[in-house]
């Protein structure tokens, strides 16, 4: 589906499709400040239609949502990938398809496709960092839903949650050599092109258990997980490179390691602030992944109709190789500050992420104007800065502004 046709569908056809459903239709345009290669466009656009339905049929709850997208350039996109295991972004995506069933008093079973989130600290959480993400847009921070089973309930003062994910949903990565993938694209031998050698991701996923309790003024929690880590390990095989017409072609292999992890979390109200902290130990026998000991400290405070969030995160164990190739640990140590506020005319937010190891960072700002009850116009931008050796500064060619028009129902 090309963009002009999609815009017609979203802006004029969506309300007719949406009777009895919730969702939105959005048209978005993006302009970039520079290009990393000739294949990177100066301007890009895409359209999105999201439909969602929820029903409660005691003792069960059901939900389903479907997202349809049209990109201005979608030659490499996957057409339909319900398990999100294809390396390309699917234009037709099942976001939710689950049922929740009451097995007994204070005991529920959820089956199907849903998004998982356990993090207590905002901005970065070791409890969530390993969960699969779509990095084809490095600034969107989009989690991928999982096909899973979740059993949750309460026994006395303790709440529990057990999750079984039978199928691995791998991280989706941008095309290597594009503006969204900060890897070298030139050498003394000429331009470098990368050839993806990924084998099929492993089928088994992971399992996890979480316990929560309230003790006095404290909210306490503990979790553990084991199984396949969905963020791949990349191996650049320069020894197998081949000469080409304009440079060299380097094969890139992806493989997936097993990892175990345990974590603790706590939070409490201190005056006008909510203070949160997490600590996690992550263990792997894979020599390219190694172990990690990650801690986070976060604070949140409300200001009228707005909220200020500050998070500090770090890893006290040095990674065995380049941290930028470990994805969820690439930013560490990092400081993240986010401020959002609702206004009479709409809302705005500003997020500053500082990767402290290389003194690079990212500033994101966005303002949404309510044109009417159902229509919203949003203007925003993303500005990576600092050393190109850092994970955020390396995205300098992805600096951009965007404008979006959304209709919701």
C-alpha positions as CSV (number, residue, x, y, z in Angstrom):
1,X,0.0,0.0,0.0
2,X,1.4,3.4,-1.0
3,X,1.1,6.5,1.0
4,X,-1.5,8.5,-1.0
5,X,-3.9,5.6,-1.0
6,X,-3.4,5.0,2.7
7,X,-4.0,8.7,3.5
8,X,-7.4,8.5,1.7
9,X,-8.2,5.3,3.7
10,X,-7.2,6.8,7.1
11,X,-8.6,10.3,6.8
12,X,-11.9,9.5,5.1
13,X,-12.6,5.8,5.4
14,X,-11.6,5.1,9.0
15,X,-14.7,6.5,10.8
16,X,-16.9,4.2,8.7
17,X,-14.8,1.2,9.7
18,X,-14.7,2.2,13.3
19,X,-18.3,1.8,14.3
20,X,-18.4,0.0,17.7
21,X,-14.6,0.1,17.9
22,X,-12.0,2.4,19.5
23,X,-8.8,3.4,17.9
24,X,-7.3,6.1,15.8
25,X,-6.1,7.1,12.3
26,X,-2.9,9.1,11.8
27,X,-1.0,10.6,9.0
28,X,2.6,11.6,9.8
29,X,5.4,13.3,7.9
30,X,9.1,13.5,8.9
31,X,11.9,15.7,7.6
32,X,15.5,14.9,8.3
33,X,18.5,17.2,8.7
34,X,21.0,15.0,6.7
35,X,21.5,11.6,5.2
36,X,23.8,8.8,6.2
37,X,23.7,7.2,2.7
38,X,22.1,7.7,-0.7
39,X,19.4,5.3,0.3
40,X,18.2,7.6,3.1
41,X,15.4,9.9,2.0
42,X,15.2,13.6,3.1
43,X,11.5,13.3,3.8
44,X,9.4,10.3,4.8
45,X,5.8,9.7,5.5
46,X,3.5,7.0,6.9
47,X,0.0,6.5,7.8
48,X,-1.4,4.3,10.6
49,X,-4.8,2.9,11.4
50,X,-5.3,1.2,14.8
51,X,-8.5,-0.7,15.6
52,X,-9.2,-2.0,19.1
53,X,-12.1,-4.0,20.6
54,X,-12.6,-5.0,24.2
55,X,-15.4,-7.1,25.6
56,X,-16.2,-8.3,29.1
57,X,-18.1,-11.6,29.2
58,X,-18.1,-12.7,32.9
59,X,-16.0,-14.4,34.0
60,X,-13.8,-13.6,31.0
61,X,-12.4,-10.4,29.4
62,X,-11.4,-10.4,25.7
63,X,-9.4,-7.8,23.7
64,X,-8.1,-7.5,20.2
65,X,-6.3,-4.8,18.3
66,X,-5.0,-4.5,14.8
67,X,-2.6,-2.0,13.3
68,X,-2.3,-1.3,9.6
69,X,0.5,1.0,8.3
70,X,1.5,2.4,4.9
71,X,5.0,3.7,4.5
72,X,6.3,6.0,1.8
73,X,9.0,3.4,1.1
74,X,8.0,-0.1,2.1
75,X,9.8,-2.4,-0.4
76,X,11.5,-4.3,2.4
77,X,8.6,-4.5,4.8
78,X,7.0,-7.8,5.8
79,X,3.4,-8.0,4.7
80,X,2.0,-10.1,7.5
81,X,4.0,-11.5,10.4
82,X,1.7,-12.3,13.4
83,X,4.6,-13.6,15.5
84,X,6.8,-10.6,14.9
85,X,9.8,-12.9,14.0
86,X,10.6,-11.4,10.7
87,X,13.5,-8.9,10.6
88,X,11.4,-6.4,8.8
89,X,8.5,-4.3,10.2
90,X,5.1,-5.8,9.3
91,X,2.6,-3.4,7.7
92,X,-0.2,-5.5,9.2
93,X,0.4,-6.2,12.9
94,X,-1.7,-7.9,15.5
95,X,-1.0,-5.8,18.6
96,X,-3.4,-7.6,21.0
97,X,-5.4,-10.8,20.9
98,X,-5.9,-12.1,24.4
99,X,-8.5,-13.5,26.8
100,X,-8.4,-13.2,30.6
101,X,-10.2,-15.8,32.6
102,X,-11.1,-15.9,36.3
103,X,-10.0,-19.4,37.5
104,X,-10.8,-18.7,41.2
105,X,-11.1,-15.8,43.6
106,X,-8.0,-13.6,43.1
107,X,-6.6,-15.9,40.5
108,X,-6.6,-15.0,36.7
109,X,-5.2,-16.6,33.6
110,X,-4.4,-14.5,30.5
111,X,-3.7,-16.2,27.2
112,X,-2.8,-14.8,23.8
113,X,-0.8,-11.8,22.6
114,X,-0.2,-8.9,24.9
115,X,2.5,-6.5,26.0
116,X,4.5,-7.2,29.1
117,X,5.8,-4.5,31.5
118,X,7.3,-4.9,34.9
119,X,9.5,-1.9,35.3
120,X,9.2,0.3,38.4
121,X,11.6,3.0,37.3
122,X,10.6,5.1,34.3
123,X,12.9,5.7,31.4
124,X,15.0,2.5,32.0
125,X,14.3,-0.6,33.9
126,X,16.3,-3.9,34.0
127,X,13.0,-5.7,34.5
128,X,11.8,-4.5,31.1
129,X,15.0,-3.7,29.2
130,X,15.4,-7.2,27.7
131,X,11.9,-7.3,26.4
132,X,11.7,-7.2,22.5
133,X,11.6,-3.8,20.9
134,X,11.3,-2.4,17.4
135,X,14.4,-0.3,16.7
136,X,13.5,0.5,13.0
137,X,12.5,3.8,14.5
138,X,15.2,4.4,17.1
139,X,13.3,7.2,18.8
140,X,9.9,5.5,19.2
141,X,10.8,3.1,22.0
142,X,8.2,0.7,20.8
143,X,7.8,-2.6,22.6
144,X,6.8,-5.7,20.7
145,X,3.9,-7.7,22.1
146,X,4.4,-11.4,23.1
147,X,2.5,-14.6,22.6
148,X,2.4,-15.8,26.1
149,X,0.4,-17.1,29.1
150,X,0.3,-15.2,32.3
151,X,-1.1,-16.4,35.7
152,X,-1.7,-13.7,38.3
153,X,-3.3,-13.6,41.6
154,X,-2.9,-12.8,45.3
155,X,-2.3,-14.9,48.4
156,X,-2.7,-13.0,51.6
157,X,-0.5,-9.8,51.4
158,X,1.6,-11.2,48.4
159,X,0.6,-10.7,44.8
160,X,2.3,-12.9,42.2
161,X,2.6,-13.1,38.4
162,X,4.0,-16.0,36.4
163,X,4.7,-15.7,32.7
164,X,5.5,-18.3,30.1
165,X,6.5,-17.2,26.6
166,X,6.8,-20.3,24.4
167,X,8.0,-18.4,21.3
168,X,10.9,-16.0,21.0
169,X,10.0,-12.5,19.7
170,X,13.4,-11.1,18.6
171,X,14.3,-7.4,18.6
172,X,13.7,-5.8,15.2
173,X,16.7,-3.9,14.0
174,X,17.1,-1.2,11.4
175,X,18.9,-1.8,8.1
176,X,22.7,-1.8,8.9
177,X,24.3,1.2,7.1
178,X,21.1,3.3,7.3
179,X,20.8,6.5,9.4
180,X,19.0,4.5,12.1
181,X,21.8,2.0,12.6
182,X,25.0,3.7,13.8
183,X,27.7,1.5,12.2
184,X,30.5,2.5,9.8
185,X,29.5,2.8,6.2
186,X,33.0,3.6,4.7
187,X,36.5,2.4,4.9
188,X,39.9,2.7,3.1
189,X,38.6,0.1,0.6
190,X,35.5,2.1,-0.2
191,X,31.9,1.9,0.9
192,X,30.9,-0.9,3.3
193,X,27.7,-2.8,2.7
194,X,26.3,-5.3,5.2
195,X,24.8,-8.7,4.3
196,X,22.4,-10.0,6.9
197,X,23.3,-13.7,7.7
198,X,20.6,-14.2,10.4
199,X,19.5,-17.7,11.0
200,X,15.9,-18.2,12.1
201,X,15.5,-17.1,15.7
202,X,15.2,-19.9,18.3
203,X,11.7,-21.1,18.9
204,X,11.8,-21.4,22.8
205,X,11.2,-18.1,24.6
206,X,11.5,-17.4,28.3
207,X,9.8,-17.8,31.7
208,X,9.5,-15.3,34.5
209,X,8.0,-15.0,38.0
210,X,7.3,-11.8,40.0
211,X,6.2,-11.3,43.6
212,X,4.9,-8.0,45.1
213,X,3.9,-7.0,48.6
214,X,3.3,-3.8,50.6
215,X,5.2,-3.6,53.9
216,X,4.4,-0.4,55.8
217,X,5.1,2.6,53.6
218,X,7.1,0.5,51.1
219,X,6.1,-1.3,47.9
220,X,8.4,-4.3,47.5
221,X,9.0,-6.7,44.7
222,X,11.2,-9.5,43.4
223,X,11.4,-11.2,40.1
224,X,13.4,-13.9,38.2
225,X,13.5,-15.0,34.6
226,X,15.3,-17.5,32.4
227,X,15.5,-18.5,28.8
228,X,16.4,-16.9,25.5
229,X,17.5,-13.3,25.5
230,X,15.5,-11.7,22.5
231,X,18.1,-9.1,21.8
232,X,20.5,-10.7,19.3
233,X,24.3,-10.7,19.4
234,X,25.9,-9.3,16.2
235,X,29.1,-10.6,14.8
236,X,30.7,-8.7,11.9
237,X,32.6,-11.2,9.8
238,X,35.3,-9.0,8.3
239,X,37.3,-12.2,7.6
240,X,34.5,-13.2,5.1
241,X,34.2,-9.9,3.4
242,X,34.0,-9.8,-0.4
243,X,35.0,-7.0,-2.7
244,X,32.2,-5.2,-4.6
245,X,31.8,-2.5,-7.3
246,X,32.0,0.4,-4.8
247,X,33.7,-1.2,-1.8
248,X,33.3,-4.3,0.4
249,X,30.5,-6.5,1.6
250,X,30.7,-7.7,5.2
251,X,28.5,-10.6,6.4
252,X,26.8,-9.9,9.7
253,X,25.7,-12.9,11.8
254,X,23.0,-12.8,14.5
255,X,22.7,-15.3,17.2
256,X,20.7,-15.5,20.5
257,X,22.1,-16.3,23.9
258,X,20.4,-17.7,27.0
259,X,20.3,-15.5,30.1
260,X,19.1,-15.8,33.6
261,X,18.2,-12.8,35.8
262,X,17.0,-11.9,39.3
263,X,15.9,-8.5,40.4
264,X,14.6,-6.5,43.4
265,X,12.5,-3.4,43.4
266,X,11.1,-1.0,45.9
267,X,9.3,2.3,46.1
268,X,7.7,4.7,48.6
269,X,6.3,8.2,48.9
270,X,8.7,10.7,50.3
271,X,7.0,14.1,50.8
272,X,5.9,15.3,47.3
273,X,8.0,12.7,45.6
274,X,7.6,9.0,44.7
275,X,11.0,7.4,44.9
276,X,11.7,4.1,43.1
277,X,14.8,1.8,42.9
278,X,15.7,-1.4,41.2
279,X,18.7,-3.8,41.3
280,X,19.2,-6.7,38.9
281,X,21.8,-9.4,38.4
282,X,21.9,-10.9,34.8
283,X,24.0,-14.0,34.1
284,X,25.0,-15.7,30.8
285,X,27.6,-18.2,29.9
286,X,27.9,-16.6,26.4
287,X,31.4,-14.9,26.3
288,X,30.1,-12.0,24.1
289,X,27.2,-11.2,26.5
290,X,28.6,-11.9,29.9
291,X,27.1,-10.8,33.2
292,X,25.6,-7.5,34.4
293,X,24.7,-5.9,37.7
294,X,22.4,-3.1,36.9
295,X,20.9,-0.5,39.3
296,X,18.4,2.3,38.8
297,X,17.1,5.1,41.0
298,X,14.1,7.1,40.0
299,X,12.0,10.0,41.4
300,X,8.6,11.3,40.3
301,X,6.8,14.5,41.3
302,X,3.6,16.0,40.1
303,X,3.4,19.7,39.2
304,X,-0.2,20.7,38.7
305,X,-1.3,18.9,35.5
306,X,2.2,17.8,34.8
307,X,4.8,15.2,36.0
308,X,8.5,15.3,36.3
309,X,10.4,12.0,36.1
310,X,14.1,11.6,36.7
311,X,16.0,8.2,36.4
312,X,19.6,7.3,36.9
313,X,20.8,3.9,35.7
314,X,24.1,2.1,35.6
315,X,25.9,-1.2,35.2
316,X,28.8,-1.9,37.6
317,X,30.1,-4.8,35.5
318,X,32.1,-3.9,32.4
319,X,30.7,-5.7,29.3
320,X,33.1,-8.2,27.6
321,X,32.9,-6.2,24.3
322,X,31.3,-3.1,22.7
323,X,28.3,-2.2,24.9
324,X,26.6,-0.6,21.8
325,X,26.1,-4.1,20.5
326,X,24.2,-5.2,23.6
327,X,21.2,-2.9,22.9
328,X,19.5,-2.7,26.3
329,X,22.8,-1.9,28.0
330,X,24.2,0.4,25.4
331,X,23.1,3.6,27.1
332,X,24.5,2.8,30.6
333,X,25.3,4.7,32.6
334,X,22.5,7.1,31.7
335,X,20.5,10.0,33.2
336,X,16.9,10.4,31.9
337,X,14.6,13.3,32.7
338,X,11.1,13.6,31.3
339,X,8.6,16.4,31.9
340,X,5.0,16.3,30.5
341,X,2.1,18.6,31.1
342,X,-1.5,19.0,30.1
343,X,-2.6,22.5,29.0
344,X,-6.0,24.0,28.1
345,X,-4.9,23.9,24.4
346,X,-3.5,20.3,24.5
347,X,-0.3,18.9,26.0
348,X,3.5,18.9,25.7
349,X,6.5,16.8,26.8
350,X,10.2,17.1,26.9
351,X,12.6,14.2,27.4
352,X,16.4,14.4,27.9
353,X,18.5,11.3,27.8
354,X,22.2,11.6,28.6
355,X,24.5,8.6,27.9
356,X,27.3,9.5,30.4
357,X,30.1,7.2,29.1
358,X,30.6,9.2,25.9
359,X,28.8,12.4,26.9
360,X,26.3,12.1,24.1
361,X,22.6,12.3,24.4
362,X,19.1,12.9,22.9
363,X,16.6,15.7,23.4
364,X,13.0,14.9,22.4
365,X,10.3,17.5,22.4
366,X,6.6,17.3,21.3
367,X,3.5,19.5,21.6
368,X,0.0,18.3,20.7
369,X,-2.8,20.8,19.9
370,X,-6.4,19.7,20.3
371,X,-8.1,20.9,17.2
372,X,-11.4,19.3,18.4
373,X,-12.5,16.5,20.6
374,X,-11.4,13.9,18.1
375,X,-8.7,15.7,16.2
376,X,-5.2,16.4,17.3
377,X,-2.2,18.0,15.6
378,X,1.3,17.2,16.9
379,X,4.6,18.8,16.2
380,X,7.8,17.5,17.5
381,X,11.5,16.7,17.0
382,X,14.4,14.5,18.0
383,X,18.0,15.9,18.4
384,X,20.8,13.4,19.0
385,X,24.0,15.2,20.0
386,X,27.6,14.6,21.2
387,X,30.3,12.1,20.4
388,X,29.6,9.8,17.5
389,X,31.3,7.1,19.5
390,X,28.2,7.0,21.8
391,X,25.0,5.2,21.1
392,X,22.9,8.4,20.8
393,X,25.5,10.7,19.2
394,X,26.0,8.1,16.5
395,X,22.5,8.8,15.4
396,X,23.3,12.4,14.3
397,X,22.1,11.7,10.7
398,X,18.6,10.8,12.2
399,X,18.0,14.3,13.5
400,X,14.4,15.2,12.5
401,X,11.2,17.0,13.0
402,X,7.8,15.5,12.5
403,X,4.2,16.7,12.1
404,X,1.2,14.4,12.6
405,X,-2.6,14.7,12.4
406,X,-4.6,12.1,14.3
407,X,-8.3,11.3,14.5
408,X,-9.4,9.2,17.5
409,X,-12.7,7.6,18.4
